[in-house]
Structure formats: C-alpha cells, structure tokens
C-alpha cells in the first residue's frame, strides 16, 4: 500500500501520530510516550511501519496497550451517567418513540417499530453469547447523532453489528447497497464499515463490521472483500465457535473501556 499519511493527533489527552490510507481510513496509531504502534489492520503492518520509520526512535513495541490489572479496572469505576452497560437493545429508538409516539390511527406502521423489533432480536442473539465470555453494549452514541446499534466483544474480537429489519422479505446485496424487499436500496454496507472504523479508532484495535438482516426470508449477493460479514440474527451464534483472538483479560479490558461514554465523544 502506498500513499500513506502520518499526521499528529491527540486522543484521551495523549499526543499521538495517526497513519491513514489515501481514503482517510485510520490504519494505525503511534504513541511516542509508550513507544507503541497499534495497527488496526494486520495486513497493513509492513506499510504502516515503513511510513512511520522516520518518526520511530529506539525500541518500539507493536501491539495493543497492556491489559489493565484488576486494580486499574477498579479505579476506572464509572459515574452512572457515563456507563453505557445499562443500555437496552434499541435504546435510542425506545427514547424516540416515547418522546414522539406514532399516531394511533396511522395508515402505515411506523418503521421505527420494525427497526426496534430487529434491534431487540439481534441484541438478544448477541446477549446469548455472554456465557461464552462475550460482553455486549447497545446503542453506543457517537458525535453527530450517529450510534453503534450493537458492539459485541468476545474471544473472536470486537464486532460492530447493525440490524436490518427484513421480516419475511428477501434481502439483496450489491455492495455497498442493500435492498430489502421492494424498498429503495440503501448503502448500508458503507454505513456499517464506517461505524466499525470509528469503533476501531476509539478502541485502538481492529473491529469487524457485521450486517444482520433480521427475519429475512433469503439473503442473496455478498459484500465485496472489505471485511464486512453478513449474518442473519439466527446465525450470530457462529461467533461463539470461532477461534480465539483475545484472551479473557483482553476482552474485559476492551469492554471496560468501551462502556465509558466519554471514550466515544471525540471521534
């Protein structure tokens, strides 16, 4: 990969260098204070190190930050207003429906109801992974009014999961667009990729994007080879059977960081 840019950045009060692709996608962070390079996409490691070479001094560690100890995690106890763990699946949609309920005699069903049902079904499927060492956050708020519907962190790594309401309808994928039944195609694959990239910046580790058509009668087509997975809500259990990428302590550390609302405020 050529054309990589190295730009100064500030994250969580630390001065860092950020390596970006020509598209603007973040590939890695270099923390000079810790002499640590965190690469978000393993295949790009050689290109990232080549771009950073003029800025590296002495011995440099490649990998995520050290896992906090139990004492470190205890000191990170969150204020209730900043803890995202209590969020229910579809929390943002629930609040929107409470503030602005649909009229009782509406001719067509409020699409927010179908979206909420899809997030509840997908959230329940992800929470079923928790006995296997997984942690799940729902409705993670991002700047600009965006949100991550579901963030699942487990032995197979972190995943951003976006539910698509498709009950009884066929889903057709022509990357980046997704068509549900006879509805207008929407660039949902681009959306889930963008959310995963923002999550990767916050967590400083690779995050896999997942599109979850909920209740679809069939799914045809496939995303281009850019890392997006398409799993129906009934297929999400496959994540529990995948090979381990993270140790239990690493899962716990990522979850402890992710549940803090302040982590997501400066993306």
Secondary structure, 3 states (H helix, E strand, C coil): CCCCEEEEEEECCEEEEEEECCCCCEEEEEECCCCEEEECCHHHHHHHHHHHHHHCCCCCEECCCCCCCHHHHHHCCCCHHHECCCCCCCHHHHHHHHHCCCCCCCCCCCHHHHHHHHHHHHHHHHHCCHHHCCEEEEEEECHHHCEEEEEEEECCEEEEEEEEECCCCEEEEECCEEEECCCCCECHHHHHHHHHHHHHHHHCCCEEEEEEEECCCEEECCCCCCCCEECCHHHHHHHHHCCCCCCHHHHHHHHHHHCEHHHHCCC
